[in-house]
Amino acid sequence: MRVLVVEDDPRVSSLLRRSLEREGHAVDVAGSGRDALWMAVETDYAIVVLDVMIPPPDGFAVCRRLRQRERWMPILLLTAKGEVEDRVTGLDAGADDYLAKPFSLQEFHARVRALARRKPVERPTVIEVDDITLDPASRLVTRAGVVVDLTPKEFALLELFLQRPSEVLSRRAILEHVWDFAYDGDSNVVDVYVRYLRDKIDRPFERSSIETVRGVGYRLRPSA
């Protein structure tokens, strides 16, 4: 397995490299965010081990840019920052796991093995369909570059549509994904919230992206 270690401290990078090589992995090392981006775009690594505090761009930015460039290899963030906000920032940037320094090599290798069992899958940090963008981390929605203010339920409903474009979603399926198990109301609530969403996402932009499939449910219809 080929691993990219991104770490600007020579002592730490050397330790990680030797340790990974003892496990039988091929290891490349980058000392800056710029080098990491170039190497990770040009080479199909099985895993990227990425320190946050590196010469610019930092690890969070590298992670985001790799996902924007549709590089989906698992990313393990390493950092001395252990605060909840930093972990959230890293995971929202597209990282798969987060390990705060100092850590044991035993735990490090266990996390690498766990990530190696995952297949690279597409998981963009921002969802885009046509001119609609939705950022789950910042809770920001735009259409044609215009910010659209949505309630939490409207946001969740739009996120479901964007994750499954062109797929017909029944009212029951929408209820199960957007409302919780405690909801015991009428499925007409779906129709109500679809109308709310159309009033904010479609009608002001003279579009009709959210389509009614008579007798079944709804779908988000991307433009041709």
N, C-alpha and C positions, 0 to 999 in steps of 0.2 A: 504494500500500500504506500502511495506517495503522499507525503504530508508537507505542508508549508507552515513553517514556524515564523511568526512575525514578532520580533522582539529586539529592542535597541540596546539592551544590556548584554554585552558579550558573554558575561559569566552565565547568565540565565539561559541565553540562546544555546550556548555550548552544552550546558547541562541537559536541556531538553532534547537537543539533537542527539547526544550520545545515548540518552535514555531510550529515545524512540528507535534509534538504530539497533540497540540491544534487543528490542522487541521485533526486529526484522523489517522495519519500515525504511523506505527511502525518504530522506529528509532534505528539503531546501530551506534556506534561511533568508529572510529579508529584514533589514534594519530600519526601514521607514515605511510610511504609508504609501508613498509614491511607488517605491519598489514593489511593495506588496500588491498594489493594484495591477501593475504591469505583469507580474509573475502569475497572479491568480486568474487574469483574463487570458493569458497566453497558454496556460498549462492546466490540464484537467487533474486537479488535486482531489484526492479522496476526502481529505479534511484540511481545514485551515485552522491553525492554533494562533489566535490573534490577541496580542497585548493591546490594551486600550491606550496607554500613555506612550505613544511612539511619535517620532517626528512627523509633521503634518503630511497628509491628513491623519487625524487620530483614528483609533480603532473603530469608534462608532461610525465615523464618516466612511471608512473603508468598507465596513459591513454594508452600509446603505448603498454605496455605489456599486458594490458587487451584485447586490440584488437588483438594482436598477439595470445593470448590464446582463441580467438573466443568468448569473452564475449561482447555481443552487447547491453547491457542495456544502456539507455541514460545517458550521463555524463554531469553534469553542473560544469564548472570550476569556482572557486572563488579565487580571488587574489587581492593583493594591486597593482599589476602591471597592468597598463592600457594602455601601449604603444601598437601601432599597431603590432609591431613585436611579442610581447608576445601573443596577441590574435591570430595572424596567426599561431604561434608555437603550441598553444593549439588546435586550430581547425584542423591543419594538423596532430596532434598526435592522433586525433580520437574523440575529444570532440564534443558534440552536441550544446553546448551553453556556453557563457562566461559572467561572471558578475564581474565587478571590484569593489573592496571595496573603500570607504564605499558604501553600498547600503541600500535601504529601504526594510523592511520585506515584504511590500506589493508587490514590484516588484519581490522579491525573490520567493514568493509563486506563483505569476503569471507565472514565468518561469518554476517552478516545475510543475504546472498544465499543461502548454503547452507541456512539455516533457512527462508527464504521458499519454498524448493522442497519443503519438507515439508508434508504435509497434517496439520491437527490431528487427532490420534488419541487415543483414551482411553488413559491410562497412569497409573492411580492409584498413589500411593506405598504405600498399604496395600490389600491385596486382601481383599474381604469377600464371603462367600456365606452367607446366613442369619445364624446367630450365630457363625460361624467368621471370625476375622480373622487375617491373616498379614502381618507387616511384614518385607519382605526386608532392610531396612537394619539393624534392631535384632535380627533373627532371632527375633522374638517372635511366638508363636502363642497365641491365646486361643479358648476356646469358652464361650459364655454368660458371658463375663467372667472365666473361670477360665484361668490361665496353664497351657499344656500344654507339657511338656518333650519335645522331639523330637531325635533324632539328625540329623546332616546329611543322610543319605539319606532319612529319614522326612520331613524338612522339604522336600527337593526334590520328593519324591513328592506331598506335599500341595499344594505350590505349583503343580505341573502340573495336578492335579485342579481347584484353585480357578480357574486361568486358563482352564479349558475345561469349565465346569459343564454337565452334561447330555450332554456328548459322550462316546460310547463309545470308550475307548482300548484298543487291543489290547496284549497283552503286549509285542509287538515295538516298538510305538510308545513304550511306557513305558520299555523298555530303552534305546532310542535317545535319549530325553530326560533320563533320570535317571542312567544309567550311561554311561561313556565308551567310545570305540572299542576301548580295550584290554581291555574286559571280554569274556571268552570262556567264561563259565559257562553254566549252564542257565537258561532263562527262568523256572524255578520260583522263582527269587529274587524275582520280582515278586510271586508269591502270598504268599511269606513276609513281604515288607515291607508288603503290603496288610494282612495279618493284624496285624502290629505296629501299623500306623497305626489300624486299627479298635479295637485294644485301648486306644489312647490318646485317639482323637478321638470314637469312637462309643459304645462300651460303657459307659464311666463316666458318660455323659450320657443313657443309654437312648435312643440314636438309631441309625439305620441309613442314614447318608447315603451311604456308599461301597457301591455296589451291584454285585453280580456279574452280568454278562451272559453267560449260559452259552454256551460255545463261541467267545466273542469276546474278552472282557476285562473291564474295569471302567469304572464312571463314578461321578461325584459327582452325586447326585440332590438338587437343591435342593427344599425344601419348597414346596408349592403356594402 
